Amino acid sequence: MKHFLPRQSFEAIIRSFQELGLETKEVTESFYRQGGVDLEQWGIVASVDALMSLWTHATNQSTIDHVFIRAGMAVPFGSFGIVDHLVRTSATIEEGMLQLQTFIPLISATTSLVYVVEDDTVQIQIHNTPYFAIHDYVDRWLLGMFHRRLTQFLGEEVEVESLYLRPLEETDTSLDQLFGVPVLPHPLWTGLQIDLETWKSPLPTADPLLHKSLLKAANELKFRQFSSSPLSYAVWNTLSLALASRKSVSHIVSEKLGMSMRTLQRRLRKENSSMSALLESYRKQEALRLVSEGLSSLSDISSKLGYNEQSSFNRSFRRWVGLSPRAWRQRFKEQDQQDKHL
C-alpha cells in the first residue's frame, strides 16, 4: 500500500535540509528515482521505502550531529502555510495547539496530537500511527520543529520542562545541551512537557479577525484535500469522528468524504483495502496506545473505539497481542516501575 505525503510537508522537509546546507537537489532526484512515486494534486503518493530514501540519503550526506532534530529546528515559519498562520493568530498557546490537533492531517496523514493535563503541567504528545520505521527519523524532526515553534511564538525565554523522544534508547547529554532541557526516552510517544501557565499564555501575534478567516479556509481545505488524497488515508482520518458518533461507521465516513457507501467501497478495493481492514487496523493501533498510556478506563477505551460490549473489545485485544487489555496495561505499569528504580 502506498502512503500520502502532503505537498507542503514534502517541501518543508526539503527546505529544512537545505537550511542545513545539504545538497537537496541530489536528495530529491534520488527520491524521484525510486519506484512507485506519484505526484497528486495535494501531494506525493509513494511507498514507505521511497519515503525512507529521503531521510537515509540525507543521513549519508550529512556529518552533522542530530541532523534531523536540527533540520526540524530549521523549518522556516510559513512552510506549513495556513496551519502555521492559524496557530500563530490564535489567542493562546492552548487554542493554537487545539487548532493544530484538528488540522494536523493537512500536514501528516499518520500523525496525531494528544494533550494531557496533569496537576500544573501539560504534555504535548506526538503519535504516529500506524508506526513505520521511517517515524524514527520523523519523530526527531517533529521534536525539533515543535520546540522551535514554541520559542518563535512565545520568545526564547519560554520554559519547556522536559522533552521526550520515542526513538531514544538512553539519555544523551549532547541532546540535552542542544535543547537546553532534559531529553528523555519514552516508549510510546515523542513530545514535550510545559507548565500550565505557559499553556495558557496569550500569544503576542493573536489576530482574532484573521484567525476567523483562516479557520474557515482551513476547514474547506481539509475536506478538499481528503477528497482527492489516497482514500485509505482520508478514511483513516475520519474514523475517530465516525466511531464517536455511535452510528454506522461506513455511513459517517462516506458522508464526510462526500460519496456514497457503494462508491467508497469500490474505490477502497482499487487501493487493495476495505473499510473493515482499515477499521480493524485503526482500532488496534488506538487500543494499544490508549491501554498502554493508562489514562483511560478500559470501558471508556472500549466505548471510544465503537464496541458495544466490553467483552467484544477484550476478545479483539487478545487476538491482536495475545494478552487481555488488563494484563497488557499491568505489563506497562511494571515496566514503568522498573525504569524508576534504574
C-alpha positions as CSV (number, residue, x, y, z in Angstrom):
1,M,0.0,0.0,0.0
2,K,1.3,3.5,-0.9
3,H,1.3,6.4,1.5
4,F,0.4,10.0,1.2
5,L,2.7,13.0,2.0
6,P,1.1,16.4,1.6
7,R,3.0,18.7,-0.8
8,Q,3.8,21.4,1.7
9,S,5.2,18.8,4.2
10,F,7.4,17.3,1.5
11,E,8.6,20.9,0.6
12,A,9.1,21.7,4.4
13,I,11.4,18.6,4.7
14,I,13.4,19.6,1.7
15,R,13.7,23.2,2.9
16,S,14.8,22.1,6.3
17,F,17.6,20.0,4.7
18,Q,18.5,23.0,2.6
19,E,18.8,25.2,5.6
20,L,21.5,22.9,6.9
21,G,23.5,23.1,3.7
22,L,22.6,19.7,2.3
23,E,22.5,19.1,-1.4
24,T,18.8,18.9,-1.7
25,K,18.8,18.5,-5.5
26,E,20.6,15.3,-5.0
27,V,18.2,14.2,-2.3
28,T,15.1,14.9,-4.3
29,E,16.4,13.4,-7.5
30,S,17.3,10.2,-5.6
31,F,13.7,10.2,-4.2
32,Y,12.0,10.6,-7.6
33,R,14.2,7.8,-9.0
34,Q,12.6,5.4,-6.5
35,G,9.9,3.2,-7.9
36,G,6.3,3.9,-7.1
37,V,6.4,7.7,-6.6
38,D,3.4,9.5,-8.0
39,L,2.6,13.2,-7.9
40,E,-1.0,14.1,-7.0
41,Q,-2.8,17.4,-6.7
42,W,-2.2,17.8,-3.0
43,G,1.0,15.9,-2.5
44,I,3.0,12.8,-3.2
45,V,1.9,9.2,-3.1
46,A,4.9,6.8,-2.5
47,S,5.9,3.6,-0.9
48,V,7.5,3.6,2.6
49,D,10.8,2.6,1.0
50,A,10.7,5.6,-1.3
51,L,9.9,8.0,1.5
52,M,12.6,6.4,3.7
53,S,15.1,7.2,1.0
54,L,14.6,10.9,1.6
55,W,15.9,10.5,5.1
56,T,18.6,7.9,4.6
57,H,20.0,9.9,1.7
58,A,20.2,13.0,3.9
59,T,21.8,10.9,6.6
60,N,24.5,9.6,4.3
61,Q,25.2,13.1,3.0
62,S,25.4,14.9,6.4
63,T,28.2,14.9,9.0
64,I,26.1,17.0,11.5
65,D,25.2,15.5,14.9
66,H,21.4,15.1,15.4
67,V,20.8,16.2,11.8
68,F,17.1,15.6,11.8
69,I,16.5,17.4,15.1
70,R,18.5,20.3,13.7
71,A,16.5,20.1,10.4
72,G,13.3,20.3,12.4
73,M,14.5,23.4,14.2
74,A,15.4,24.9,10.8
75,V,12.0,24.6,9.2
76,P,11.1,28.2,8.2
77,F,7.9,29.6,9.6
78,G,5.1,29.5,7.0
79,S,6.3,26.2,5.5
80,F,3.0,24.7,6.5
81,G,1.0,27.5,5.0
82,I,-2.4,28.1,6.5
83,V,-1.7,25.8,9.5
84,D,1.3,27.8,10.7
85,H,-0.7,31.1,10.5
86,L,-3.7,29.6,12.1
87,V,-1.7,28.6,15.2
88,R,0.1,31.9,15.3
89,T,-3.0,34.0,15.2
90,S,-4.7,32.1,18.0
91,A,-5.5,33.8,21.3
92,T,-3.3,31.4,23.4
93,I,-0.9,28.5,23.1
94,E,-3.7,26.2,24.2
95,E,-6.1,27.4,21.5
96,G,-3.3,27.2,18.9
97,M,-2.4,23.7,19.8
98,L,-6.1,22.6,19.7
99,Q,-6.3,24.1,16.2
100,L,-3.2,22.2,15.2
101,Q,-4.7,19.0,16.7
102,T,-7.7,19.5,14.4
103,F,-5.8,20.4,11.2
104,I,-2.6,18.3,11.5
105,P,-4.0,15.9,8.8
106,L,-3.2,18.7,6.4
107,I,0.5,18.2,7.4
108,S,0.6,14.5,8.0
109,A,-1.8,11.6,7.4
110,T,-0.3,9.5,10.1
111,T,0.4,12.0,12.9
112,S,-2.0,12.8,15.8
113,L,-1.6,15.0,18.8
114,V,-2.7,14.2,22.4
115,Y,-2.7,16.8,25.2
116,V,-2.6,15.5,28.8
117,V,-3.1,18.0,31.7
118,E,-1.7,16.7,35.0
119,D,-1.6,19.0,38.0
120,D,0.3,22.1,36.8
121,T,1.8,20.6,33.7
122,V,0.7,19.8,30.1
123,Q,2.1,17.0,28.0
124,I,2.1,17.6,24.2
125,Q,2.3,14.1,22.8
126,I,3.0,13.4,19.2
127,H,1.9,9.9,18.0
128,N,2.5,8.4,14.6
129,T,0.1,5.5,13.7
130,P,0.4,3.2,12.0
131,Y,4.0,3.1,13.1
132,F,6.7,2.6,10.4
133,A,10.5,2.6,10.7
134,I,10.6,6.0,9.0
135,H,9.0,7.5,12.0
136,D,12.3,7.1,13.9
137,Y,13.5,9.9,11.7
138,V,10.3,11.8,11.5
139,D,9.9,11.9,15.3
140,R,13.3,13.6,15.7
141,W,12.4,16.2,13.0
142,L,9.0,16.9,14.7
143,L,10.5,17.3,18.1
144,G,13.0,19.9,16.8
145,M,10.2,21.7,14.9
146,F,7.8,21.8,17.9
147,H,10.4,23.1,20.3
148,R,11.5,25.8,17.8
149,R,7.9,26.8,17.1
150,L,7.2,27.4,20.8
151,T,10.2,29.7,21.1
152,Q,9.1,31.5,17.9
153,F,5.6,32.1,19.3
154,L,6.5,32.9,22.9
155,G,10.1,34.0,22.7
156,E,13.4,32.3,23.6
157,E,12.6,32.6,27.4
158,V,9.7,30.1,27.1
159,E,10.2,27.4,29.7
160,V,10.0,23.8,28.5
161,E,10.3,21.4,31.4
162,S,11.4,18.4,29.5
163,L,11.3,16.7,26.1
164,Y,10.5,13.1,25.2
165,L,11.8,11.2,22.2
166,R,10.3,7.8,21.4
167,P,13.3,6.5,19.3
168,L,15.8,7.5,22.0
169,E,17.0,4.4,23.8
170,E,19.0,6.2,26.6
171,T,19.7,9.7,27.7
172,D,22.2,11.7,25.6
173,T,23.9,14.8,27.2
174,S,24.6,16.3,23.7
175,L,20.8,16.3,23.1
176,D,20.2,18.0,26.5
177,Q,22.7,20.6,25.6
178,L,21.2,21.2,22.1
179,F,17.7,21.9,23.6
180,G,18.8,23.3,26.9
181,V,16.5,20.9,28.8
182,P,16.5,17.2,29.5
183,V,15.5,14.9,26.7
184,L,14.1,11.6,28.0
185,P,13.3,8.3,26.2
186,H,9.6,7.4,26.1
187,P,8.3,4.0,24.8
188,L,5.1,5.4,23.3
189,W,5.4,8.9,22.1
190,T,7.5,11.9,21.3
191,G,6.7,15.4,22.7
192,L,7.3,17.9,25.4
193,Q,6.1,19.0,28.8
194,I,5.4,22.6,29.7
195,D,3.8,24.2,32.7
196,L,0.1,25.0,32.7
197,E,0.9,28.8,32.9
198,T,2.8,28.6,29.6
199,W,0.0,26.5,28.0
200,K,-2.5,29.3,28.9
201,S,-0.1,32.1,27.8
202,P,-1.6,34.7,25.4
203,L,0.1,34.9,22.0
204,P,1.5,38.3,21.1
205,T,0.7,37.5,17.5
206,A,-3.0,36.9,18.2
207,D,-5.3,38.3,15.5
208,P,-9.0,37.4,16.0
209,L,-10.3,38.6,12.7
210,L,-7.5,37.0,10.6
211,H,-7.9,33.8,12.7
212,K,-11.6,33.6,11.9
213,S,-10.9,33.8,8.2
214,L,-8.1,31.3,8.4
215,L,-10.2,28.9,10.3
216,K,-12.9,28.9,7.6
217,A,-10.3,28.4,4.9
218,A,-8.6,25.6,6.7
219,N,-11.9,23.7,7.1
220,E,-12.6,24.0,3.4
221,L,-9.1,22.9,2.5
222,K,-9.2,19.9,4.9
223,F,-12.1,18.2,3.2
224,R,-11.0,19.2,-0.4
225,Q,-7.6,17.6,0.3
226,F,-9.1,14.5,1.8
227,S,-11.4,14.0,-1.1
228,S,-8.5,13.9,-3.6
229,S,-5.8,12.3,-1.5
230,P,-5.4,8.5,-1.3
231,L,-8.8,7.3,0.0
232,S,-7.4,5.0,2.7
233,Y,-5.8,7.9,4.5
234,A,-8.9,10.1,4.1
235,V,-10.9,7.3,5.7
236,W,-8.3,6.8,8.5
237,N,-8.6,10.5,9.4
238,T,-12.4,10.3,9.8
239,L,-12.6,7.1,11.8
240,S,-12.2,8.8,15.2
241,L,-15.2,11.1,14.4
242,A,-17.2,8.2,13.0
243,L,-16.7,5.9,16.0
244,A,-17.6,8.8,18.4
245,S,-20.9,9.2,16.6
246,R,-22.1,5.7,17.6
247,K,-23.7,5.4,14.2
248,S,-22.7,3.3,11.2
249,V,-19.0,3.9,10.6
250,S,-19.3,3.4,6.8
251,H,-22.2,5.9,6.7
252,I,-20.4,8.6,8.6
253,V,-17.2,8.2,6.7
254,S,-18.9,8.2,3.3
255,E,-20.9,11.3,4.3
256,K,-17.8,13.2,5.4
257,L,-16.0,12.3,2.2
258,G,-18.9,13.2,0.0
259,M,-19.5,9.9,-1.7
260,S,-21.9,7.0,-1.4
261,M,-21.0,3.9,0.6
262,R,-21.0,1.9,-2.6
263,T,-18.6,4.3,-4.3
264,L,-16.5,4.3,-1.1
265,Q,-16.1,0.5,-1.0
266,R,-15.4,0.4,-4.8
267,R,-12.6,3.0,-4.5
268,L,-11.1,1.3,-1.5
269,R,-10.9,-2.0,-3.4
270,K,-8.9,-0.2,-6.1
271,E,-6.4,0.6,-3.3
272,N,-6.4,-3.0,-2.2
273,S,-8.1,-2.0,1.0
274,S,-11.5,-2.1,2.6
275,M,-13.5,-0.4,5.3
276,S,-13.3,-3.4,7.6
277,A,-9.5,-3.7,7.2
278,L,-8.9,0.0,7.9
279,L,-11.3,-0.1,10.9
280,E,-9.5,-3.1,12.3
281,S,-6.1,-1.5,11.9
282,Y,-7.2,1.8,13.4
283,R,-8.8,0.1,16.4
284,K,-5.7,-2.0,17.1
285,Q,-3.3,1.0,16.9
286,E,-5.5,3.1,19.1
287,A,-6.2,0.3,21.6
288,L,-2.5,-0.4,22.1
289,R,-1.8,3.3,22.6
290,L,-4.7,4.0,25.0
291,V,-4.3,0.9,27.1
292,S,-0.5,1.4,27.4
293,E,-0.9,5.0,28.4
294,G,-3.2,4.0,31.3
295,L,-5.0,7.3,31.3
296,S,-8.5,6.0,30.4
297,S,-10.5,3.2,31.9
298,L,-10.9,0.0,29.8
299,S,-14.6,0.6,29.5
300,D,-14.0,4.1,28.2
301,I,-11.5,2.8,25.6
302,S,-13.9,0.2,24.5
303,S,-16.6,2.8,24.0
304,K,-14.3,5.2,22.2
305,L,-13.4,2.5,19.7
306,G,-17.0,1.8,19.0
307,Y,-17.5,-1.5,20.8
308,N,-21.0,-2.1,22.1
309,E,-19.7,-4.5,24.8
310,Q,-16.5,-4.6,26.8
311,S,-16.2,-8.4,26.2
312,S,-16.0,-7.8,22.4
313,F,-13.2,-5.3,22.9
314,N,-11.4,-7.8,25.2
315,R,-11.6,-10.6,22.6
316,S,-10.3,-8.3,19.9
317,F,-7.4,-7.1,22.0
318,R,-6.4,-10.7,23.0
319,R,-6.5,-11.6,19.3
320,W,-4.1,-8.7,18.5
321,V,-1.5,-9.2,21.2
322,G,-2.2,-12.5,22.9
323,L,-3.0,-10.8,26.2
324,S,-6.1,-9.2,27.8
325,P,-6.2,-5.4,28.0
326,R,-5.8,-5.6,31.8
327,A,-2.7,-7.8,31.5
328,W,-1.2,-5.6,28.8
329,R,-1.7,-2.5,31.0
330,Q,-0.2,-4.2,34.0
331,R,2.9,-5.1,31.9
332,F,3.5,-1.4,31.1
333,K,3.0,-0.5,34.8
334,E,5.6,-3.0,35.9
335,Q,8.0,-1.7,33.2
336,D,7.5,1.9,34.4
337,Q,8.3,0.8,38.0
338,Q,11.5,-0.9,36.8
339,D,12.5,2.2,34.9
340,K,12.0,4.4,38.0
341,H,14.4,2.1,40.0
342,L,17.2,2.2,37.4
